[in-house]
């Protein structure tokens, strides 16, 4: 099982006011690579950041007509220079061929192989951008994580022109996105019935970004029937979001699969206790009834072992 020290380290880093995401992501990678040395990968990000900073500092606007409407040409030039460096020169790209490969979710592997999934490539982008002096933030869009470079609200009007539009970047495809492209991404991943809401483009917090990474990993491990790793990842998910009662349920079910009946009983009983206070739909109530059957079975098993 994942060590208590690793759980504490990830929790501390997730809720630290420091904007650094890389250290926490590399700690998560120790689930798969227990002896991973984070130092060389932090050095790699520093090196990428220094070179990106030189490219960004040298960037000059090509003219007001080169930037999208209502985007500051200076900001557009700087972000374009960063994009060219990361996506064209360093060749970071989304791994569409082997999307379900767990290596896509580990920062060390993403840096080594220059490929990953939206959230890990966005994390690389944010870490390099921060080192290069560009303010960016994550966007927790359902199905496809994005990055935003906010407009400079203090300089909304330059030479009589309105410059209050943010830049949205898809780090998986190495491209800027329009509002319509964001809506299309949502429909593609959440279904045609998905309702667009501007709040879907809200700022993703540090714990939310790490939880997104962990959720992707847990799903992959479950599909691979790698239940010990899935259980470890669920342990970290609960550390990052203690209110996620469905993760408590899943940790109990994973413990059940691993024949750790006492842990399974503890988690599933706690889940039922918390779920009983929630407003559940019919499907969730049926699932709760199934969990109750598991609990009754587990009580008999645990009693027989005492």
C-alpha positions as CSV (number, residue, x, y, z in Angstrom):
1,X,0.0,0.0,0.0
2,X,1.0,3.6,-0.5
3,X,3.1,4.9,2.4
4,X,1.6,7.2,4.9
5,X,4.5,9.6,4.3
6,X,3.7,9.8,0.6
7,X,0.0,10.6,1.4
8,X,1.1,13.3,3.8
9,X,3.5,14.8,1.3
10,X,0.9,14.9,-1.5
11,X,-1.6,16.5,0.8
12,X,0.8,19.1,2.0
13,X,1.8,20.0,-1.5
14,X,-1.8,20.0,-2.8
15,X,-2.9,22.6,-0.3
16,X,0.3,24.7,-0.2
17,X,-0.1,28.3,-1.4
18,X,3.0,27.8,-3.6
19,X,1.8,27.6,-7.2
20,X,4.3,24.7,-7.9
21,X,2.4,21.7,-9.3
22,X,5.4,19.7,-10.5
23,X,6.7,18.4,-7.1
24,X,3.2,17.1,-6.2
25,X,2.9,15.4,-9.6
26,X,6.3,13.8,-9.2
27,X,5.3,12.5,-5.8
28,X,2.2,11.0,-7.4
29,X,4.5,9.2,-9.9
30,X,6.1,7.4,-7.0
31,X,3.1,5.1,-6.8
32,X,4.5,3.5,-10.0
33,X,8.1,4.5,-9.5
34,X,8.8,4.3,-5.8
35,X,12.5,5.3,-6.1
36,X,11.9,8.2,-8.5
37,X,14.3,11.1,-8.0
38,X,12.3,14.3,-8.6
39,X,15.5,16.5,-8.9
40,X,16.4,15.8,-12.5
41,X,12.8,16.5,-13.7
42,X,12.6,19.7,-11.7
43,X,16.0,20.7,-13.3
44,X,14.5,19.8,-16.7
45,X,11.5,22.1,-16.1
46,X,13.9,24.9,-14.9
47,X,15.9,24.5,-18.1
48,X,12.8,24.6,-20.3
49,X,11.6,27.6,-18.4
50,X,14.9,29.5,-18.9
51,X,14.9,28.9,-22.6
52,X,11.2,29.8,-22.9
53,X,11.9,33.0,-21.0
54,X,14.5,34.0,-23.6
55,X,12.0,33.3,-26.4
56,X,9.2,35.1,-24.7
57,X,11.4,38.2,-23.9
58,X,12.4,38.4,-27.6
59,X,8.9,38.1,-28.9
60,X,7.5,41.2,-30.6
61,X,3.9,41.8,-31.8
62,X,3.5,41.4,-35.5
63,X,0.9,44.1,-35.6
64,X,-2.6,44.6,-34.1
65,X,-4.2,42.6,-37.0
66,X,-2.1,39.5,-36.2
67,X,-3.8,38.9,-32.9
68,X,-7.4,37.7,-32.5
69,X,-10.0,40.4,-31.9
70,X,-9.8,42.0,-28.5
71,X,-6.5,40.1,-27.6
72,X,-3.5,42.2,-26.6
73,X,-1.0,41.8,-29.4
74,X,1.9,41.8,-26.9
75,X,0.4,39.0,-24.8
76,X,-0.5,37.1,-28.0
77,X,3.1,37.4,-29.3
78,X,4.5,36.2,-25.9
79,X,2.2,33.2,-25.7
80,X,2.8,32.3,-29.4
81,X,6.5,32.3,-28.7
82,X,6.0,29.9,-25.8
83,X,3.7,27.7,-27.9
84,X,6.2,27.5,-30.7
85,X,9.0,26.6,-28.2
86,X,7.0,23.8,-26.5
87,X,5.0,22.3,-29.3
88,X,7.1,22.9,-32.4
89,X,10.7,22.8,-31.0
90,X,10.3,20.6,-28.0
91,X,7.6,18.6,-29.7
92,X,5.3,18.1,-26.7
93,X,2.2,16.4,-28.2
94,X,-0.9,14.5,-27.0
95,X,-0.7,10.8,-27.1
96,X,-3.9,10.0,-29.1
97,X,-2.6,6.6,-30.3
98,X,-2.0,5.2,-26.8
99,X,-4.2,7.5,-24.7
100,X,-4.9,4.9,-22.0
101,X,-1.2,4.3,-21.3
102,X,-0.7,5.1,-17.6
103,X,2.7,6.7,-18.5
104,X,0.7,9.6,-20.0
105,X,-0.3,10.5,-16.4
106,X,3.1,10.5,-14.8
107,X,5.0,13.8,-15.1
108,X,8.5,12.1,-15.3
109,X,7.3,10.0,-18.3
110,X,5.7,13.0,-20.0
111,X,8.9,15.0,-19.7
112,X,11.0,12.0,-20.9
113,X,8.7,11.0,-23.8
114,X,7.3,14.5,-24.7
115,X,3.8,13.1,-24.8
116,X,0.8,12.8,-22.5
117,X,-2.8,13.6,-22.0
118,X,-4.5,17.0,-21.7
119,X,-4.0,17.5,-18.0
120,X,-0.4,16.4,-17.8
121,X,0.6,18.4,-20.9
122,X,-1.3,21.4,-19.4
123,X,0.7,20.9,-16.2
124,X,4.0,21.0,-18.1
125,X,2.7,24.1,-19.9
126,X,1.8,25.9,-16.7
127,X,5.1,25.1,-15.0
128,X,7.2,26.2,-18.0
129,X,5.0,29.3,-18.5
130,X,5.4,30.3,-14.8
131,X,9.2,30.0,-15.1
132,X,9.1,32.1,-18.3
133,X,7.1,34.9,-16.6
134,X,3.7,34.2,-18.2
135,X,0.7,34.0,-16.0
136,X,-1.5,31.1,-16.9
137,X,-4.1,28.9,-15.1
138,X,-5.8,25.6,-15.6
139,X,-9.4,25.1,-16.8
140,X,-11.1,22.0,-15.6
141,X,-13.4,21.6,-18.7
142,X,-15.2,18.2,-18.5
143,X,-13.4,15.7,-20.7
144,X,-10.5,17.9,-21.8
145,X,-8.3,20.0,-19.5
146,X,-7.3,23.4,-20.9
147,X,-5.0,26.3,-20.0
148,X,-5.9,30.0,-20.0
149,X,-3.7,33.1,-20.2
150,X,-5.8,35.8,-18.7
151,X,-6.1,39.3,-20.3
152,X,-4.4,42.1,-18.5
153,X,-7.4,43.6,-16.7
154,X,-5.3,46.7,-15.7
155,X,-4.8,47.5,-19.4
156,X,-8.1,46.6,-21.0
157,X,-7.8,49.5,-23.5
158,X,-4.6,50.1,-25.5
159,X,-4.5,52.8,-28.1
160,X,-8.3,52.9,-28.1
161,X,-8.7,49.2,-28.7
162,X,-10.4,46.8,-26.3
163,X,-8.0,44.0,-25.1
164,X,-10.1,42.1,-22.6
165,X,-10.2,38.6,-24.2
166,X,-8.3,35.7,-22.6
167,X,-6.3,33.2,-24.6
168,X,-7.4,29.6,-24.3
169,X,-4.7,27.0,-25.1
170,X,-5.2,23.3,-25.7
171,X,-1.8,21.8,-24.7
172,X,-2.8,18.4,-26.0
173,X,-3.1,19.6,-29.5
174,X,-0.8,22.6,-29.2
175,X,-3.3,25.1,-30.3
176,X,-5.3,28.2,-29.4
177,X,-9.0,27.6,-29.0
178,X,-12.0,29.9,-29.8
179,X,-15.1,29.9,-27.7
180,X,-16.8,27.8,-30.3
181,X,-14.0,25.3,-30.2
182,X,-14.4,25.0,-26.4
183,X,-18.1,24.3,-26.9
184,X,-17.3,21.6,-29.5
185,X,-14.8,20.0,-27.1
186,X,-17.5,19.8,-24.4
187,X,-20.0,18.2,-26.8
188,X,-17.4,15.7,-28.0
189,X,-16.5,14.6,-24.5
190,X,-19.7,15.1,-22.5
191,X,-22.3,14.4,-25.3
192,X,-24.6,16.4,-27.5
193,X,-26.9,17.0,-24.5
194,X,-24.2,18.8,-22.6
195,X,-25.3,22.3,-21.7
196,X,-22.7,25.0,-22.2
197,X,-22.0,27.3,-19.2
198,X,-19.3,29.9,-19.0
199,X,-18.5,28.6,-15.5
200,X,-17.1,25.5,-17.1
201,X,-14.1,27.6,-18.1
202,X,-13.5,28.6,-14.5
203,X,-10.1,28.6,-12.8
204,X,-9.0,25.2,-11.7
205,X,-7.4,25.1,-8.2
206,X,-4.3,23.2,-7.4
207,X,-6.2,20.4,-5.6
208,X,-8.6,20.1,-8.5
209,X,-5.8,19.8,-11.0
210,X,-4.1,17.0,-9.0
211,X,-7.4,15.3,-8.4
212,X,-8.0,15.3,-12.2
213,X,-4.7,13.6,-12.7
214,X,-5.4,11.0,-10.1
215,X,-8.9,10.3,-11.4
216,X,-7.5,9.6,-14.9
217,X,-4.9,7.2,-13.3
218,X,-7.5,5.4,-11.2
219,X,-9.7,4.8,-14.2
220,X,-6.8,3.4,-16.2
221,X,-5.7,1.1,-13.4
222,X,-9.2,-0.2,-12.9
223,X,-9.5,-1.0,-16.6
224,X,-6.2,-2.8,-16.4
225,X,-7.3,-4.7,-13.3
226,X,-4.3,-3.2,-11.5
227,X,-6.3,-3.0,-8.3
228,X,-3.3,-2.4,-5.9
229,X,-2.3,0.7,-7.8
230,X,-5.9,1.8,-8.2
231,X,-6.3,1.6,-4.4
232,X,-3.1,3.6,-3.8
233,X,-4.3,6.3,-6.2
234,X,-7.7,6.4,-4.5
235,X,-5.9,6.9,-1.2
236,X,-4.3,10.0,-2.7
237,X,-7.6,11.1,-4.1
238,X,-9.1,11.1,-0.7
239,X,-6.1,13.0,0.7
240,X,-6.7,15.7,-2.0
241,X,-10.5,15.8,-1.7
242,X,-11.7,14.3,1.6
243,X,-15.3,15.1,0.7
244,X,-15.3,12.8,-2.3
245,X,-17.5,10.0,-0.7
246,X,-17.6,8.1,-4.0
247,X,-13.8,7.6,-3.6
248,X,-14.4,6.2,-0.2
249,X,-16.8,3.7,-1.7
250,X,-14.3,2.8,-4.5
251,X,-11.5,2.4,-2.0
252,X,-13.7,0.0,-0.1
253,X,-14.6,-2.0,-3.2
254,X,-10.9,-2.2,-4.3
255,X,-10.0,-3.4,-0.8
256,X,-12.8,-6.1,-1.2
257,X,-11.2,-7.2,-4.6
258,X,-7.9,-7.4,-2.8
259,X,-9.3,-9.6,0.0
260,X,-8.7,-6.9,2.6
261,X,-12.1,-7.4,4.2
262,X,-11.7,-5.4,7.3
263,X,-10.6,-2.3,5.4
264,X,-13.4,-2.8,2.9
265,X,-16.0,-3.1,5.6
266,X,-14.7,0.1,7.3
267,X,-14.8,2.1,4.1
268,X,-18.1,0.9,2.8
269,X,-19.9,1.4,6.2
270,X,-18.5,4.9,6.3
271,X,-19.7,5.5,2.8
272,X,-23.2,4.3,3.6
273,X,-23.3,6.5,6.6
274,X,-22.3,9.6,4.6
275,X,-24.4,8.7,1.6
276,X,-27.5,8.4,3.7
277,X,-27.4,12.1,4.3
278,X,-27.1,13.0,0.6
279,X,-29.9,13.5,-1.9
280,X,-29.6,10.5,-4.2
281,X,-31.4,9.7,-7.4
282,X,-32.9,6.3,-8.1
283,X,-29.8,4.9,-9.7
284,X,-27.7,5.9,-6.7
285,X,-30.2,4.4,-4.3
286,X,-30.0,1.1,-6.1
287,X,-26.2,1.3,-5.9
288,X,-26.4,2.0,-2.2
289,X,-28.6,-1.1,-1.8
290,X,-25.9,-3.2,-3.5
291,X,-23.2,-1.7,-1.3
292,X,-25.4,-2.6,1.7
293,X,-25.4,-6.2,0.5
294,X,-21.6,-6.1,0.3
295,X,-21.4,-4.8,3.8
296,X,-23.6,-7.6,5.2
297,X,-21.4,-10.2,3.4
298,X,-18.3,-8.5,4.7
299,X,-19.6,-8.5,8.3
300,X,-20.0,-12.3,8.1
301,X,-16.5,-12.7,6.6
302,X,-14.8,-10.5,9.2
303,X,-16.7,-12.2,12.0
304,X,-15.5,-15.6,10.8
305,X,-11.9,-14.4,10.9
306,X,-12.0,-13.3,14.5
